[in-house]
Amino acid sequence: MTIRNKNLPVICFLLSSIFLIGNLAFAQAPLPQGTDQPVNVVGTWMIEARNWDGQYDNKTIDLKQNGSVITGHFKGPNQSGSLEGSINEHHIVFRTKTRHPLTFRGRVDGDTMQGTYHVMGREGEFHGWRSKPN
């Protein structure tokens, strides 16, 4: 079978259209969800935070959990208030509802968690441990 030169642009257009449509359909497919359930973070946690200036301070969080949704209470040396966030498998993110909101991001491993936190454009590190489960 020979392809005439005048049909070649039409064939190229059809093949590239099929390729493009196939890729668009694949791109629209939902990402596979992780099979692991979020870890249990319910309880009272003590947090030791190393601030951007090298100083340390302690904070306490009381966490409640409904699936991947986290709510609770935050108490630091200068402010306290409620918090909300989420947990995806072992990855935790929560934000305080305080005068100067803090955003914590980290990883939970059993009764410990660690990561970074941000407040007023600055970043620090934290390490936490569950002092009592609820």
Summary of the structure (lengths in Angstrom):
residues: 134
radius of gyration: 24.8
end to end distance: 75.9
largest distance: 81.9
contacts: 336
relative contact order: 0.16
helix: 16%
strand: 51%
